[in-house]
Every structure is written in C-alpha cells, then in structure tokens.
Amino acid sequence: MDTKLLNGTVEMLILEVVSQGPSYGYEITQTVISRSDGRFELKEGSLYPALHRLERQMLLSSYWTEHDGRRRKYYKLTTTGRKALAARRKEWREFASGVNGVLGLELGVVSR
C-alpha cells in the first residue's frame, strides 16, 4: 500500500475524531476502532508521529491535564485543522468515487 496514502488516511481519521472534541491518544485509537467496526487499529508507531506532524502543521493544538492522578495530553482541532479536514473529506469522497466507478460499485451500476 502507498505509504503516502496511508499516512494521509491516518491523519484524516485523527482529525475527524478530534473534530468531535478534545481527545487523547488512547481515546483516539479506541474511537477509530469502534467507528470502523474493528477494521482500523492505530498503533502507537503511527498514531503519535501523526499527532506530532499535525501539531507541527498547526492543524492540532495540545494541552496537558491530570485525570485520576495521570497526566494526559489532549489534542484539539484548530481553525486551520477544521479547514484541512473539510478539504481532506472532499478529496476522499472524490478518490472513493473514482475507485468505485472503476470497480463498478457506483450506485445503480451492476458489477460484472
């Protein structure tokens, strides 16, 4: 699989989860697992580098808080991040539509 596509997808999933409200690493992974019916599991090796990239790109901001005696780093979507997520959603819809068209999976098209 093209790692560029994979990285972009991981980042889009993270942005989507965080768009619902501030979240921390483990919570983000559990939300992705739940919403994908277990099809996607973000491992630490891809999650945290992606979170740090998104933070450097100013698409996410972060803050620390203590919960039940444990410090957690929460991430939240910035205004720039919200715009980037909208653009990525649009790109994804166009990409998926194109692939579905080639595969004959568009609505009303019978596959061979």
Jmol script that loads the backbone (N, CA, C; Angstrom):
load data "model"
ATOM      1  N   MET A   1       0.847  -1.185   0.000  1.00  0.00           N
ATOM      2  CA  MET A   1       0.000   0.000   0.000  1.00  0.00           C
ATOM      3  C   MET A   1       0.883   1.236   0.000  1.00  0.00           C
ATOM      4  N   ASP A   2       0.468   2.249  -0.727  1.00  0.00           N
ATOM      5  CA  ASP A   2       1.211   3.505  -0.810  1.00  0.00           C
ATOM      6  C   ASP A   2       1.246   4.156   0.566  1.00  0.00           C
ATOM      7  N   THR A   3       2.444   4.316   1.136  1.00  0.00           N
ATOM      8  CA  THR A   3       2.562   4.876   2.479  1.00  0.00           C
ATOM      9  C   THR A   3       2.081   6.314   2.544  1.00  0.00           C
ATOM     10  N   LYS A   4       2.181   7.059   1.434  1.00  0.00           N
ATOM     11  CA  LYS A   4       1.691   8.435   1.420  1.00  0.00           C
ATOM     12  C   LYS A   4       0.172   8.449   1.604  1.00  0.00           C
ATOM     13  N   LEU A   5      -0.516   7.541   0.912  1.00  0.00           N
ATOM     14  CA  LEU A   5      -1.961   7.428   1.067  1.00  0.00           C
ATOM     15  C   LEU A   5      -2.306   6.984   2.477  1.00  0.00           C
ATOM     16  N   LEU A   6      -1.567   6.012   2.998  1.00  0.00           N
ATOM     17  CA  LEU A   6      -1.813   5.519   4.337  1.00  0.00           C
ATOM     18  C   LEU A   6      -1.621   6.619   5.377  1.00  0.00           C
ATOM     19  N   ASN A   7      -0.511   7.378   5.292  1.00  0.00           N
ATOM     20  CA  ASN A   7      -0.281   8.471   6.239  1.00  0.00           C
ATOM     21  C   ASN A   7      -1.396   9.494   6.164  1.00  0.00           C
ATOM     22  N   GLY A   8      -1.809   9.847   4.961  1.00  0.00           N
ATOM     23  CA  GLY A   8      -2.886  10.818   4.804  1.00  0.00           C
ATOM     24  C   GLY A   8      -4.187  10.319   5.384  1.00  0.00           C
ATOM     25  N   THR A   9      -4.432   9.022   5.261  1.00  0.00           N
ATOM     26  CA  THR A   9      -5.655   8.441   5.799  1.00  0.00           C
ATOM     27  C   THR A   9      -5.622   8.442   7.320  1.00  0.00           C
ATOM     28  N   VAL A  10      -4.500   8.059   7.898  1.00  0.00           N
ATOM     29  CA  VAL A  10      -4.361   8.070   9.361  1.00  0.00           C
ATOM     30  C   VAL A  10      -4.591   9.486   9.882  1.00  0.00           C
ATOM     31  N   GLU A  11      -3.980  10.457   9.234  1.00  0.00           N
ATOM     32  CA  GLU A  11      -4.136  11.843   9.672  1.00  0.00           C
ATOM     33  C   GLU A  11      -5.590  12.296   9.542  1.00  0.00           C
ATOM     34  N   MET A  12      -6.260  11.907   8.449  1.00  0.00           N
ATOM     35  CA  MET A  12      -7.656  12.289   8.260  1.00  0.00           C
ATOM     36  C   MET A  12      -8.530  11.662   9.355  1.00  0.00           C
ATOM     37  N   LEU A  13      -8.276  10.406   9.699  1.00  0.00           N
ATOM     38  CA  LEU A  13      -9.047   9.748  10.756  1.00  0.00           C
ATOM     39  C   LEU A  13      -8.845  10.454  12.092  1.00  0.00           C
ATOM     40  N   ILE A  14      -7.609  10.826  12.384  1.00  0.00           N
ATOM     41  CA  ILE A  14      -7.318  11.542  13.635  1.00  0.00           C
ATOM     42  C   ILE A  14      -8.040  12.883  13.652  1.00  0.00           C
ATOM     43  N   LEU A  15      -7.926  13.642  12.563  1.00  0.00           N
ATOM     44  CA  LEU A  15      -8.605  14.939  12.500  1.00  0.00           C
ATOM     45  C   LEU A  15     -10.104  14.786  12.697  1.00  0.00           C
ATOM     46  N   GLU A  16     -10.674  13.759  12.092  1.00  0.00           N
ATOM     47  CA  GLU A  16     -12.118  13.519  12.226  1.00  0.00           C
ATOM     48  C   GLU A  16     -12.502  13.243  13.671  1.00  0.00           C
ATOM     49  N   VAL A  17     -11.770  12.363  14.333  1.00  0.00           N
ATOM     50  CA  VAL A  17     -12.080  12.038  15.727  1.00  0.00           C
ATOM     51  C   VAL A  17     -11.958  13.280  16.600  1.00  0.00           C
ATOM     52  N   VAL A  18     -10.875  14.019  16.427  1.00  0.00           N
ATOM     53  CA  VAL A  18     -10.633  15.197  17.269  1.00  0.00           C
ATOM     54  C   VAL A  18     -11.611  16.329  16.931  1.00  0.00           C
ATOM     55  N   SER A  19     -12.190  16.303  15.740  1.00  0.00           N
ATOM     56  CA  SER A  19     -13.173  17.341  15.375  1.00  0.00           C
ATOM     57  C   SER A  19     -14.418  17.260  16.255  1.00  0.00           C
ATOM     58  N   GLN A  20     -14.645  16.107  16.871  1.00  0.00           N
ATOM     59  CA  GLN A  20     -15.808  15.915  17.750  1.00  0.00           C
ATOM     60  C   GLN A  20     -15.568  16.470  19.150  1.00  0.00           C
ATOM     61  N   GLY A  21     -14.319  16.813  19.453  1.00  0.00           N
ATOM     62  CA  GLY A  21     -13.972  17.362  20.758  1.00  0.00           C
ATOM     63  C   GLY A  21     -12.580  16.911  21.145  1.00  0.00           C
ATOM     64  N   PRO A  22     -11.952  17.598  22.106  1.00  0.00           N
ATOM     65  CA  PRO A  22     -10.591  17.248  22.519  1.00  0.00           C
ATOM     66  C   PRO A  22     -10.506  15.775  22.919  1.00  0.00           C
ATOM     67  N   SER A  23      -9.383  15.160  22.582  1.00  0.00           N
ATOM     68  CA  SER A  23      -9.199  13.740  22.851  1.00  0.00           C
ATOM     69  C   SER A  23      -7.713  13.455  23.060  1.00  0.00           C
ATOM     70  N   TYR A  24      -7.409  12.360  23.745  1.00  0.00           N
ATOM     71  CA  TYR A  24      -6.021  11.959  23.965  1.00  0.00           C
ATOM     72  C   TYR A  24      -5.750  10.670  23.193  1.00  0.00           C
ATOM     73  N   GLY A  25      -4.494  10.294  23.074  1.00  0.00           N
ATOM     74  CA  GLY A  25      -4.058   9.203  22.215  1.00  0.00           C
ATOM     75  C   GLY A  25      -4.864   7.925  22.317  1.00  0.00           C
ATOM     76  N   TYR A  26      -4.957   7.343  23.494  1.00  0.00           N
ATOM     77  CA  TYR A  26      -5.660   6.077  23.659  1.00  0.00           C
ATOM     78  C   TYR A  26      -7.127   6.222  23.271  1.00  0.00           C
ATOM     79  N   GLU A  27      -7.722   7.317  23.652  1.00  0.00           N
ATOM     80  CA  GLU A  27      -9.130   7.563  23.329  1.00  0.00           C
ATOM     81  C   GLU A  27      -9.329   7.663  21.810  1.00  0.00           C
ATOM     82  N   ILE A  28      -8.385   8.294  21.127  1.00  0.00           N
ATOM     83  CA  ILE A  28      -8.451   8.399  19.666  1.00  0.00           C
ATOM     84  C   ILE A  28      -8.414   7.006  19.050  1.00  0.00           C
ATOM     85  N   THR A  29      -7.491   6.157  19.519  1.00  0.00           N
ATOM     86  CA  THR A  29      -7.395   4.803  18.955  1.00  0.00           C
ATOM     87  C   THR A  29      -8.670   4.015  19.200  1.00  0.00           C
ATOM     88  N   GLN A  30      -9.241   4.127  20.380  1.00  0.00           N
ATOM     89  CA  GLN A  30     -10.461   3.385  20.690  1.00  0.00           C
ATOM     90  C   GLN A  30     -11.649   3.875  19.860  1.00  0.00           C
ATOM     91  N   THR A  31     -11.711   5.170  19.610  1.00  0.00           N
ATOM     92  CA  THR A  31     -12.786   5.721  18.782  1.00  0.00           C
ATOM     93  C   THR A  31     -12.669   5.222  17.352  1.00  0.00           C
ATOM     94  N   VAL A  32     -11.453   5.198  16.825  1.00  0.00           N
ATOM     95  CA  VAL A  32     -11.246   4.708  15.451  1.00  0.00           C
ATOM     96  C   VAL A  32     -11.627   3.227  15.361  1.00  0.00           C
ATOM     97  N   ILE A  33     -11.218   2.429  16.324  1.00  0.00           N
ATOM     98  CA  ILE A  33     -11.576   1.005  16.329  1.00  0.00           C
ATOM     99  C   ILE A  33     -13.092   0.845  16.361  1.00  0.00           C
ATOM    100  N   SER A  34     -13.736   1.581  17.243  1.00  0.00           N
ATOM    101  CA  SER A  34     -15.188   1.481  17.388  1.00  0.00           C
ATOM    102  C   SER A  34     -15.925   1.910  16.124  1.00  0.00           C
ATOM    103  N   ARG A  35     -15.573   3.072  15.593  1.00  0.00           N
ATOM    104  CA  ARG A  35     -16.275   3.598  14.413  1.00  0.00           C
ATOM    105  C   ARG A  35     -16.006   2.788  13.150  1.00  0.00           C
ATOM    106  N   SER A  36     -14.871   2.089  13.106  1.00  0.00           N
ATOM    107  CA  SER A  36     -14.542   1.291  11.918  1.00  0.00           C
ATOM    108  C   SER A  36     -14.941  -0.176  12.102  1.00  0.00           C
ATOM    109  N   ASP A  37     -15.683  -0.458  13.167  1.00  0.00           N
ATOM    110  CA  ASP A  37     -16.057  -1.844  13.479  1.00  0.00           C
ATOM    111  C   ASP A  37     -14.836  -2.752  13.534  1.00  0.00           C
ATOM    112  N   GLY A  38     -13.746  -2.237  14.077  1.00  0.00           N
ATOM    113  CA  GLY A  38     -12.532  -3.019  14.263  1.00  0.00           C
ATOM    114  C   GLY A  38     -11.653  -3.161  13.032  1.00  0.00           C
ATOM    115  N   ARG A  39     -12.028  -2.508  11.939  1.00  0.00           N
ATOM    116  CA  ARG A  39     -11.252  -2.630  10.700  1.00  0.00           C
ATOM    117  C   ARG A  39      -9.933  -1.853  10.754  1.00  0.00           C
ATOM    118  N   PHE A  40      -9.906  -0.773  11.531  1.00  0.00           N
ATOM    119  CA  PHE A  40      -8.701   0.049  11.645  1.00  0.00           C
ATOM    120  C   PHE A  40      -8.280   0.123  13.101  1.00  0.00           C
ATOM    121  N   GLU A  41      -7.000  -0.145  13.316  1.00  0.00           N
ATOM    122  CA  GLU A  41      -6.428  -0.023  14.645  1.00  0.00           C
ATOM    123  C   GLU A  41      -5.160   0.807  14.518  1.00  0.00           C
ATOM    124  N   LEU A  42      -5.167   1.968  15.123  1.00  0.00           N
ATOM    125  CA  LEU A  42      -3.991   2.834  15.069  1.00  0.00           C
ATOM    126  C   LEU A  42      -2.999   2.379  16.116  1.00  0.00           C
ATOM    127  N   LYS A  43      -1.836   1.992  15.681  1.00  0.00           N
ATOM    128  CA  LYS A  43      -0.754   1.582  16.585  1.00  0.00           C
ATOM    129  C   LYS A  43       0.017   2.817  17.027  1.00  0.00           C
ATOM    130  N   GLU A  44       0.664   2.718  18.171  1.00  0.00           N
ATOM    131  CA  GLU A  44       1.444   3.847  18.690  1.00  0.00           C
ATOM    132  C   GLU A  44       2.457   4.347  17.675  1.00  0.00           C
ATOM    133  N   GLY A  45       3.049   3.423  16.916  1.00  0.00           N
ATOM    134  CA  GLY A  45       4.088   3.776  15.951  1.00  0.00           C
ATOM    135  C   GLY A  45       3.592   4.630  14.804  1.00  0.00           C
ATOM    136  N   SER A  46       2.290   4.629  14.553  1.00  0.00           N
ATOM    137  CA  SER A  46       1.738   5.504  13.515  1.00  0.00           C
ATOM    138  C   SER A  46       0.924   6.646  14.129  1.00  0.00           C
ATOM    139  N   LEU A  47       0.288   6.389  15.270  1.00  0.00           N
ATOM    140  CA  LEU A  47      -0.551   7.414  15.901  1.00  0.00           C
ATOM    141  C   LEU A  47       0.252   8.632  16.355  1.00  0.00           C
ATOM    142  N   TYR A  48       1.262   8.410  17.191  1.00  0.00           N
ATOM    143  CA  TYR A  48       1.958   9.553  17.791  1.00  0.00           C
ATOM    144  C   TYR A  48       2.782  10.356  16.788  1.00  0.00           C
ATOM    145  N   PRO A  49       3.464   9.717  15.837  1.00  0.00           N
ATOM    146  CA  PRO A  49       4.120  10.532  14.805  1.00  0.00           C
ATOM    147  C   PRO A  49       3.117  11.367  14.012  1.00  0.00           C
ATOM    148  N   ALA A  50       1.939  10.805  13.743  1.00  0.00           N
ATOM    149  CA  ALA A  50       0.907  11.559  13.017  1.00  0.00           C
ATOM    150  C   ALA A  50       0.399  12.716  13.863  1.00  0.00           C
ATOM    151  N   LEU A  51       0.161  12.487  15.147  1.00  0.00           N
ATOM    152  CA  LEU A  51      -0.278  13.574  16.033  1.00  0.00           C
ATOM    153  C   LEU A  51       0.760  14.697  16.067  1.00  0.00           C
ATOM    154  N   HIS A  52       2.029  14.333  16.149  1.00  0.00           N
ATOM    155  CA  HIS A  52       3.089  15.348  16.192  1.00  0.00           C
ATOM    156  C   HIS A  52       3.191  16.099  14.865  1.00  0.00           C
ATOM    157  N   ARG A  53       3.023  15.400  13.736  1.00  0.00           N
ATOM    158  CA  ARG A  53       3.019  16.070  12.423  1.00  0.00           C
ATOM    159  C   ARG A  53       1.864  17.069  12.338  1.00  0.00           C
ATOM    160  N   LEU A  54       0.694  16.635  12.754  1.00  0.00           N
ATOM    161  CA  LEU A  54      -0.485  17.506  12.688  1.00  0.00           C
ATOM    162  C   LEU A  54      -0.325  18.720  13.594  1.00  0.00           C
ATOM    163  N   GLU A  55       0.348  18.528  14.711  1.00  0.00           N
ATOM    164  CA  GLU A  55       0.611  19.643  15.622  1.00  0.00           C
ATOM    165  C   GLU A  55       1.621  20.611  15.003  1.00  0.00           C
ATOM    166  N   ARG A  56       2.677  20.082  14.385  1.00  0.00           N
ATOM    167  CA  ARG A  56       3.669  20.941  13.713  1.00  0.00           C
ATOM    168  C   ARG A  56       3.038  21.721  12.563  1.00  0.00           C
ATOM    169  N   GLN A  57       2.079  21.093  11.881  1.00  0.00           N
ATOM    170  CA  GLN A  57       1.386  21.749  10.774  1.00  0.00           C
ATOM    171  C   GLN A  57       0.307  22.721  11.267  1.00  0.00           C
ATOM    172  N   MET A  58       0.172  22.807  12.594  1.00  0.00           N
ATOM    173  CA  MET A  58      -0.795  23.692  13.252  1.00  0.00           C
ATOM    174  C   MET A  58      -2.241  23.312  12.923  1.00  0.00           C
ATOM    175  N   LEU A  59      -2.471  22.029  12.665  1.00  0.00           N
ATOM    176  CA  LEU A  59      -3.828  21.533  12.442  1.00  0.00           C
ATOM    177  C   LEU A  59      -4.438  21.073  13.759  1.00  0.00           C
ATOM    178  N   LEU A  60      -3.571  20.742  14.710  1.00  0.00           N
ATOM    179  CA  LEU A  60      -3.976  20.391  16.071  1.00  0.00           C
ATOM    180  C   LEU A  60      -3.186  21.238  17.057  1.00  0.00           C
ATOM    181  N   SER A  61      -3.798  21.494  18.196  1.00  0.00           N
ATOM    182  CA  SER A  61      -3.061  22.064  19.326  1.00  0.00           C
ATOM    183  C   SER A  61      -3.225  21.075  20.477  1.00  0.00           C
ATOM    184  N   SER A  62      -2.413  21.212  21.501  1.00  0.00           N
ATOM    185  CA  SER A  62      -2.485  20.250  22.596  1.00  0.00           C
ATOM    186  C   SER A  62      -2.338  20.950  23.936  1.00  0.00           C
ATOM    187  N   TYR A  63      -2.772  20.236  24.951  1.00  0.00           N
ATOM    188  CA  TYR A  63      -2.611  20.707  26.325  1.00  0.00           C
ATOM    189  C   TYR A  63      -2.594  19.487  27.236  1.00  0.00           C
ATOM    190  N   TRP A  64      -1.950  19.648  28.378  1.00  0.00           N
ATOM    191  CA  TRP A  64      -1.865  18.571  29.360  1.00  0.00           C
ATOM    192  C   TRP A  64      -2.901  18.780  30.439  1.00  0.00           C
ATOM    193  N   THR A  65      -3.437  17.681  30.939  1.00  0.00           N
ATOM    194  CA  THR A  65      -4.350  17.738  32.065  1.00  0.00           C
ATOM    195  C   THR A  65      -4.161  16.488  32.911  1.00  0.00           C
ATOM    196  N   GLU A  66      -4.555  16.562  34.166  1.00  0.00           N
ATOM    197  CA  GLU A  66      -4.445  15.403  35.040  1.00  0.00           C
ATOM    198  C   GLU A  66      -5.826  14.828  35.250  1.00  0.00           C
ATOM    199  N   HIS A  67      -5.913  13.496  35.110  1.00  0.00           N
ATOM    200  CA  HIS A  67      -7.185  12.801  35.270  1.00  0.00           C
ATOM    201  C   HIS A  67      -6.921  11.529  36.067  1.00  0.00           C
ATOM    202  N   ASP A  68      -7.589  11.375  37.191  1.00  0.00           N
ATOM    203  CA  ASP A  68      -7.396  10.200  38.060  1.00  0.00           C
ATOM    204  C   ASP A  68      -5.925   9.993  38.407  1.00  0.00           C
ATOM    205  N   GLY A  69      -5.209  11.087  38.648  1.00  0.00           N
ATOM    206  CA  GLY A  69      -3.807  11.006  39.033  1.00  0.00           C
ATOM    207  C   GLY A  69      -2.837  10.757  37.881  1.00  0.00           C
ATOM    208  N   ARG A  70      -3.352  10.737  36.654  1.00  0.00           N
ATOM    209  CA  ARG A  70      -2.488  10.502  35.486  1.00  0.00           C
ATOM    210  C   ARG A  70      -2.536  11.724  34.579  1.00  0.00           C
ATOM    211  N   ARG A  71      -1.355  12.084  34.071  1.00  0.00           N
ATOM    212  CA  ARG A  71      -1.291  13.196  33.120  1.00  0.00           C
ATOM    213  C   ARG A  71      -1.612  12.678  31.724  1.00  0.00           C
ATOM    214  N   ARG A  72      -2.466  13.421  31.028  1.00  0.00           N
ATOM    215  CA  ARG A  72      -2.816  13.069  29.653  1.00  0.00           C
ATOM    216  C   ARG A  72      -2.673  14.291  28.774  1.00  0.00           C
ATOM    217  N   LYS A  73      -2.171  14.041  27.578  1.00  0.00           N
ATOM    218  CA  LYS A  73      -2.038  15.106  26.593  1.00  0.00           C
ATOM    219  C   LYS A  73      -3.250  15.045  25.671  1.00  0.00           C
ATOM    220  N   TYR A  74      -4.036  16.101  25.717  1.00  0.00           N
ATOM    221  CA  TYR A  74      -5.229  16.203  24.880  1.00  0.00           C
ATOM    222  C   TYR A  74      -4.914  17.008  23.630  1.00  0.00           C
ATOM    223  N   TYR A  75      -5.532  16.604  22.539  1.00  0.00           N
ATOM    224  CA  TYR A  75      -5.377  17.284  21.256  1.00  0.00           C
ATOM    225  C   TYR A  75      -6.716  17.855  20.855  1.00  0.00           C
ATOM    226  N   LYS A  76      -6.680  19.041  20.283  1.00  0.00           N
ATOM    227  CA  LYS A  76      -7.919  19.630  19.769  1.00  0.00           C
ATOM    228  C   LYS A  76      -7.651  20.236  18.400  1.00  0.00           C
ATOM    229  N   LEU A  77      -8.712  20.300  17.621  1.00  0.00           N
ATOM    230  CA  LEU A  77      -8.623  20.804  16.257  1.00  0.00           C
ATOM    231  C   LEU A  77      -8.521  22.326  16.273  1.00  0.00           C
ATOM    232  N   THR A  78      -7.630  22.858  15.459  1.00  0.00           N
ATOM    233  CA  THR A  78      -7.516  24.310  15.301  1.00  0.00           C
ATOM    234  C   THR A  78      -8.443  24.741  14.157  1.00  0.00           C
ATOM    235  N   THR A  79      -8.597  26.023  13.976  1.00  0.00           N
ATOM    236  CA  THR A  79      -9.385  26.533  12.856  1.00  0.00           C
ATOM    237  C   THR A  79      -8.782  26.069  11.537  1.00  0.00           C
ATOM    238  N   THR A  80      -7.467  26.113  11.440  1.00  0.00           N
ATOM    239  CA  THR A  80      -6.778  25.633  10.240  1.00  0.00           C
ATOM    240  C   THR A  80      -7.019  24.136  10.056  1.00  0.00           C
ATOM    241  N   GLY A  81      -7.034  23.398  11.155  1.00  0.00           N
ATOM    242  CA  GLY A  81      -7.291  21.968  11.104  1.00  0.00           C
ATOM    243  C   GLY A  81      -8.695  21.657  10.617  1.00  0.00           C
ATOM    244  N   ARG A  82      -9.663  22.466  11.029  1.00  0.00           N
ATOM    245  CA  ARG A  82     -11.054  22.267  10.598  1.00  0.00           C
ATOM    246  C   ARG A  82     -11.158  22.456   9.082  1.00  0.00           C
ATOM    247  N   LYS A  83     -10.473  23.465   8.564  1.00  0.00           N
ATOM    248  CA  LYS A  83     -10.471  23.706   7.112  1.00  0.00           C
ATOM    249  C   LYS A  83      -9.771  22.571   6.380  1.00  0.00           C
ATOM    250  N   ALA A  84      -8.653  22.098   6.937  1.00  0.00           N
ATOM    251  CA  ALA A  84      -7.908  20.998   6.315  1.00  0.00           C
ATOM    252  C   ALA A  84      -8.747  19.725   6.306  1.00  0.00           C
ATOM    253  N   LEU A  85      -9.483  19.470   7.379  1.00  0.00           N
ATOM    254  CA  LEU A  85     -10.340  18.285   7.435  1.00  0.00           C
ATOM    255  C   LEU A  85     -11.420  18.357   6.365  1.00  0.00           C
ATOM    256  N   ALA A  86     -12.028  19.515   6.191  1.00  0.00           N
ATOM    257  CA  ALA A  86     -13.056  19.673   5.148  1.00  0.00           C
ATOM    258  C   ALA A  86     -12.470  19.378   3.770  1.00  0.00           C
ATOM    259  N   ALA A  87     -11.267  19.871   3.514  1.00  0.00           N
ATOM    260  CA  ALA A  87     -10.612  19.625   2.220  1.00  0.00           C
ATOM    261  C   ALA A  87     -10.278  18.147   2.052  1.00  0.00           C
ATOM    262  N   ARG A  88      -9.811  17.500   3.109  1.00  0.00           N
ATOM    263  CA  ARG A  88      -9.464  16.076   3.032  1.00  0.00           C
ATOM    264  C   ARG A  88     -10.710  15.212   2.848  1.00  0.00           C
ATOM    265  N   ARG A  89     -11.804  15.594   3.496  1.00  0.00           N
ATOM    266  CA  ARG A  89     -13.060  14.856   3.286  1.00  0.00           C
ATOM    267  C   ARG A  89     -13.472  14.920   1.816  1.00  0.00           C
ATOM    268  N   LYS A  90     -13.377  16.108   1.236  1.00  0.00           N
ATOM    269  CA  LYS A  90     -13.734  16.293  -0.174  1.00  0.00           C
ATOM    270  C   LYS A  90     -12.831  15.444  -1.068  1.00  0.00           C
ATOM    271  N   GLU A  91     -11.525  15.498  -0.823  1.00  0.00           N
ATOM    272  CA  GLU A  91     -10.573  14.686  -1.590  1.00  0.00           C
ATOM    273  C   GLU A  91     -10.899  13.203  -1.457  1.00  0.00           C
ATOM    274  N   TRP A  92     -11.232  12.765  -0.237  1.00  0.00           N
ATOM    275  CA  TRP A  92     -11.541  11.361  -0.012  1.00  0.00           C
ATOM    276  C   TRP A  92     -12.790  10.949  -0.790  1.00  0.00           C
ATOM    277  N   ARG A  93     -13.842  11.769  -0.746  1.00  0.00           N
ATOM    278  CA  ARG A  93     -15.065  11.446  -1.484  1.00  0.00           C
ATOM    279  C   ARG A  93     -14.782  11.312  -2.973  1.00  0.00           C
ATOM    280  N   GLU A  94     -13.967  12.220  -3.522  1.00  0.00           N
ATOM    281  CA  GLU A  94     -13.621  12.170  -4.944  1.00  0.00           C
ATOM    282  C   GLU A  94     -12.788  10.925  -5.254  1.00  0.00           C
ATOM    283  N   PHE A  95     -11.827  10.605  -4.397  1.00  0.00           N
ATOM    284  CA  PHE A  95     -10.985   9.429  -4.574  1.00  0.00           C
ATOM    285  C   PHE A  95     -11.846   8.162  -4.539  1.00  0.00           C
ATOM    286  N   ALA A  96     -12.678   8.038  -3.506  1.00  0.00           N
ATOM    287  CA  ALA A  96     -13.519   6.850  -3.357  1.00  0.00           C
ATOM    288  C   ALA A  96     -14.498   6.725  -4.514  1.00  0.00           C
ATOM    289  N   SER A  97     -15.049   7.824  -4.955  1.00  0.00           N
ATOM    290  CA  SER A  97     -15.982   7.801  -6.081  1.00  0.00           C
ATOM    291  C   SER A  97     -15.287   7.304  -7.343  1.00  0.00           C
ATOM    292  N   GLY A  98     -14.070   7.786  -7.581  1.00  0.00           N
ATOM    293  CA  GLY A  98     -13.309   7.350  -8.747  1.00  0.00           C
ATOM    294  C   GLY A  98     -12.995   5.866  -8.699  1.00  0.00           C
ATOM    295  N   VAL A  99     -12.534   5.378  -7.549  1.00  0.00           N
ATOM    296  CA  VAL A  99     -12.223   3.953  -7.403  1.00  0.00           C
ATOM    297  C   VAL A  99     -13.496   3.130  -7.560  1.00  0.00           C
ATOM    298  N   ASN A 100     -14.571   3.561  -6.916  1.00  0.00           N
ATOM    299  CA  ASN A 100     -15.840   2.837  -7.032  1.00  0.00           C
ATOM    300  C   ASN A 100     -16.324   2.787  -8.472  1.00  0.00           C
ATOM    301  N   GLY A 101     -16.112   3.876  -9.204  1.00  0.00           N
ATOM    302  CA  GLY A 101     -16.503   3.891 -10.609  1.00  0.00           C
ATOM    303  C   GLY A 101     -15.742   2.864 -11.416  1.00  0.00           C
ATOM    304  N   VAL A 102     -14.460   2.780 -11.206  1.00  0.00           N
ATOM    305  CA  VAL A 102     -13.636   1.806 -11.929  1.00  0.00           C
ATOM    306  C   VAL A 102     -14.046   0.381 -11.551  1.00  0.00           C
ATOM    307  N   LEU A 103     -14.361   0.166 -10.286  1.00  0.00           N
ATOM    308  CA  LEU A 103     -14.736  -1.174  -9.821  1.00  0.00           C
ATOM    309  C   LEU A 103     -16.197  -1.515 -10.120  1.00  0.00           C
ATOM    310  N   GLY A 104     -16.948  -0.550 -10.647  1.00  0.00           N
ATOM    311  CA  GLY A 104     -18.354  -0.797 -10.928  1.00  0.00           C
ATOM    312  C   GLY A 104     -19.213  -0.830  -9.684  1.00  0.00           C
ATOM    313  N   LEU A 105     -18.804  -0.083  -8.668  1.00  0.00           N
ATOM    314  CA  LEU A 105     -19.526  -0.086  -7.395  1.00  0.00           C
ATOM    315  C   LEU A 105     -20.381   1.161  -7.180  1.00  0.00           C
ATOM    316  N   GLU A 106     -20.485   2.013  -8.189  1.00  0.00           N
ATOM    317  CA  GLU A 106     -21.316   3.208  -8.055  1.00  0.00           C
ATOM    318  C   GLU A 106     -22.769   2.783  -7.933  1.00  0.00           C
ATOM    319  N   LEU A 107     -23.573   3.624  -7.305  1.00  0.00           N
ATOM    320  CA  LEU A 107     -24.995   3.317  -7.167  1.00  0.00           C
ATOM    321  C   LEU A 107     -25.627   3.114  -8.527  1.00  0.00           C
ATOM    322  N   GLY A 108     -26.418   2.099  -8.660  1.00  0.00           N
ATOM    323  CA  GLY A 108     -27.126   1.832  -9.898  1.00  0.00           C
ATOM    324  C   GLY A 108     -26.297   1.074 -10.927  1.00  0.00           C
ATOM    325  N   VAL A 109     -25.036   0.799 -10.614  1.00  0.00           N
ATOM    326  CA  VAL A 109     -24.185   0.065 -11.557  1.00  0.00           C
ATOM    327  C   VAL A 109     -24.088  -1.375 -11.077  1.00  0.00           C
ATOM    328  N   VAL A 110     -24.389  -2.293 -11.946  1.00  0.00           N
ATOM    329  CA  VAL A 110     -24.284  -3.712 -11.603  1.00  0.00           C
ATOM    330  C   VAL A 110     -22.865  -4.177 -11.890  1.00  0.00           C
ATOM    331  N   SER A 111     -22.240  -4.829 -10.915  1.00  0.00           N
ATOM    332  CA  SER A 111     -20.878  -5.315 -11.162  1.00  0.00           C
ATOM    333  C   SER A 111     -20.918  -6.566 -12.032  1.00  0.00           C
ATOM    334  N   ARG A 112     -19.851  -6.730 -12.775  1.00  0.00           N
ATOM    335  CA  ARG A 112     -19.758  -7.861 -13.702  1.00  0.00           C
ATOM    336  C   ARG A 112     -19.269  -9.102 -13.008  1.00  0.00           C
TER     337      ARG A 112
END
end "model"
wireframe off; spacefill off
backbone 0.3
color backbone group
